[in-house]
Structure formats: C-alpha cells, structure tokens
Amino acid sequence: MALRLEKAYRIEVLCTDAWKVYQKYTISKIHFIGKSETCLVESKNSLIRNFLARFNRRTKRYSKSVEMIFLSLKLLFAKLNGVCF
C-alpha cells in the first residue's frame, strides 16, 4: 500500500518548476515555483546519477533495497567530502 507524501512526511516547503501538474497537488504549506529554487537539487541529482549507476534508470542495476541505496549515498558523499574510513 503506497502512502501519500503529505501523510507520510511533514513537507513544509515544496520547490518545483512551472509544470502545470504540480499546481494540482497540495502536499505542502508553501510552494515555490521557478527554476531558481530547483537548480541546486537538480545539480545534486545529476552528480549522484553520474557516480552511481543504480540511480540512472530502472534496469538490472537498480537496487530496490533501501539500505543499499542509503549506504551507496553515504559512501559517495564521504568520497566527495574527502572522508576516510
């Protein structure tokens, strides 16, 4: 059973581009529309997709394990920040 975002999380601020479909949903109290608010998020998403193949598209390399996704992101950010284990 899929949970709706507004019920599963307390989303206070939502930043989206000007695509019309986002205006139909009210999942947060504050909704910013514009590219200036989403460019940082999209740059991080691009960085993650560049380094981790599991985030490219849903193919055989896609991991469904939440734990493996968490650990992969943790290792990537540690590498990018120069943290040694």
C-alpha positions, 0 to 999 in steps of 0.5 A: 500500500503506497502512502501519500507524501503529505501523510507520510512526511511533514513537507513544509516547503515544496520547490518545483518548476512551472509544470502545470501538474504540480499546481494540482497537488497540495502536499505542502504549506508553501510552494515555490515555483521557478527554476531558481529554487530547483537548480541546486537539487537538480545539480545534486541529482545529476552528480549522484546519477553520474557516480552511481549507476543504480540511480540512472534508470530502472534496469538490472542495476537498480537496487530496490533495497533501501539500505543499499541505496542509503549506504551507496549515498553515504559512501559517495558523499564521504568520497566527495567530502574527502572522508576516510574510513 
